[in-house]
C-alpha cells in the first residue's frame, strides 16, 4: 500500500535560501492574475496558503509529479504537513507556511543546476527526474547517477 504523500512544485530560482516558504514573502513577485488568486484565497481562508498536491488512489504519485512540473522544476515531497491543513480543491491541500527542510525527498528536473546554494542545505535524498522518449512519464534517478 502506498502511503499518502504531499508534493510542492517550485522553480529552482525561487527556492528561498532559508528553505522556508511563506506566500507573504513573495507578494511583490506576483503578477496580476496571481494577485487576484491571492485575494480570493484570503477571502476564503483568511490568508494565502502554500499549495501542495495530495496523492490518493484517484490521484497517484505520478499525477502529482506531472502536475507539480507545471509550477516548477523542483518538487519537494512530504509524508506529513504542519497543522492546520486546508482543503483548497479536491487534490490540493494548503498550509500557512512550509519548511522545505522537512521534505522526505527532493526531485529535480534535468535542467536544474546541482550547485545551487540552497541544494547544499538539503539533508534528504535528492533525485533527478528522467523523461521517457517523448518527454513524458518522468521517473526519478539518484543525483549520484546523473
N, C-alpha and C positions, 0 to 999 in steps of 0.2 A: 504494500500500500504506500503510495506517495504522500508524504506529508504536505500540508498546506505551506506555501511559501508566498512571500511578498516581493515585488520587483519594482525598482525605480530606475528609469532611464534618464540620462542627463548627458549633454555634450561635455566632452572631456575638458574643454576650456572653461566651463562654468562650475566645475567641481571646486568648492571653496577650499582654501589652504588648510583650514582647521577641520575640514570634513564634517561640518555641521550645517545642515540645511534649514533655513527659515525663510519662507516667502517674503517676510517683511524686509529682508536684507536685499532683495532684488527688485524692488518696486521701480527704481529708476531705469532698469534694463528692459522693462516690459513695453511691448508695442501696444497699439490702440486696442486691438482685439483681446489681447491678454489682460489689459486693464479692465475691459468690460466684463470678462470672465471673472476676474478678481472681485469686482463689485458684486456680481451675482452670488459668488461663494460667501462673501462677507454677509450679505443679506440672509442667506440660507443658514450658515453655520455660526456667524459672528466673527469669523476670521477666515483667512485664506489658508487652506490646508496644503501640506505636501502630499501629492498624489502617488499612490502605489497600485499596481495591479496585483490581484489576489488569485493564486491558482486554485482550481477546483476541478471536479470531474468534467464539467462542461466548458472549462476554460483552462486547458492544460498548460504546463510549463512552456512548451514550445510556442504556444499562442501568446503567453505573457512576454516572452523574449522578443517575438516578432513585433508585438505592439510597442514595447519599450524602445526598440530600434527606430521607431518613428519620432521619438523625442530626443534621442541622443545616442552617442557611440559608446557609452559606458553604462553598464547595468549593475546595480547593487542588489543582491538577493538577501532577504532576511527570513529567518524562521519565526520570529516574533517581533512585535512592534510595541512602542511605549503606549500606554493607555492615557487618555481615552482614544478610541477609534471612531471614525465617522464613515458611514457608507455613502460614498459620493455617487456611485452608479452601481449597476449590477456586478461589475467586475473590478471596481475601484474602491480603495479604502483611503481615507485621509487621516493624517496626524498633524499636530501643530508644528512640531519640529522633528528632525531626523538626524541622528548621529550616525554618519556613514561608517565610523569605526566599528559599529556593532554588526556590520554585514557579515554574513557567513561565507559569501563568495562574491567576487567581482568579475564580470565578463567584459571584455574589451573587443571592439571591432578591430579588424586588422590594421586600420589606418591610425589607431591611437599610438602615440609615441610612448614607449615604456619608460622613458627617462623623465616623465612629468614629476614635478616635486611632490605633489600630493600622493602619488602612487608609492613613493618610498615610505609613507606612513601607514600603509595598509598591512595589517597583520594576518588577514585571512588569505585563502588561495585566490590567485589572480589567473584567469584563463582567457586566452584569445578565442574569439569565435572564428570558425572556419566555415565557409559557404560552399554550397553544392555547385554543380556545374553552371546553373543559370542564376546564381546569386541568391537562391532561396534556401530554406531549411538550415539556418545557422546551427552549428554544433560546437561545443567548447573543446579546446585542447589546451594543454598546460603552456604557460608563458615560457617555461624552460624548453618546450618542444618547438617554439617558434624559430 
